[in-house]
Amino acid sequence: MRKIIERRTGLKLKDLPKKVGKYGGHEVGKTYYCGYWQQTYTVLEAKEVNDWRGWSVLCKWQDGKTNSHSTSLQPGRDFEVIPA
């Protein structure tokens, strides 16, 4: 799947570890390709929250919009973008 996305988007992608860590595998400052939305986003902030989610990340999407979410990265569907 990664090779297909790389050819289609021109991005250089890195597979994620099979087991995601804290904040659903997100790291501040890194850019990820979301296989569900088929867009990239950069993580601006990651924090623990005191509700059912436990954590949240603030993301800036490729269209410039920002939002927060608590969806873990899915290895095999989502990828880390390697900077050019």
SULBEL-V503077 format. One record per residue. RES is the residue in one small letter. PSI is psi in whole degrees, -180 to 180 (* if undefined). OMEGA is omega in radians with two decimals (none if undefined). Layout:
<<RES PSI OMEGA> <RES PSI OMEGA>>
//
This chain:
<<m -41 -3.11> <r -46 -3.11> <k -38 3.12> <i -46 3.14> <i -41 3.11> <e -44 3.13> <r -41 -3.09> <r -37 -3.03> <t -21 -3.05> <g 4 3.13> <l 155 2.98> <k 120 -3.02> <l 155 3.12> <k 134 3.07> <d 148 3.10> <l 156 3.06> <p 153 -3.12> <k -32 -3.14> <k 120 3.13> <v 150 -3.10> <g -149 -3.13> <k 148 -3.13> <y 35 3.09> <g 20 3.13> <g -6 -3.14> <h 145 3.04> <e 135 -3.14> <v 135 3.11> <g -15 -3.14> <k 153 3.11> <t 139 -3.10> <y 152 2.99> <y 123 3.13> <c 112 -3.14> <g -29 3.14> <y -51 -3.11> <w -12 -3.12> <q 47 3.10> <q 164 3.05> <t 156 3.04> <y 152 3.10> <t 135 -3.14> <v 119 -3.13> <l -31 -3.06> <e 144 3.03> <a 133 -3.11> <k 157 3.02> <e 141 3.10> <v 150 -3.04> <n 63 3.05> <d -167 -3.06> <w -23 -3.10> <r -40 -3.13> <g -30 3.13> <w 164 3.13> <s 147 3.04> <v 142 3.05> <l 126 -3.04> <c 147 2.99> <k 117 -3.09> <w 165 -3.09> <q -21 3.10> <d 3 3.10> <g -10 3.13> <k 150 3.09> <t 151 3.01> <n 167 3.06> <s 151 3.09> <h 171 -3.13> <s 41 3.12> <t 123 3.13> <s 150 3.02> <l 144 -3.13> <q 103 3.11> <p 137 -3.10> <g -23 3.09> <r -38 3.12> <d 154 -3.07> <f 154 2.98> <e 136 3.11> <v 129 3.10> <i 123 -3.13> <p 146 -3.14> <a * none>>
//
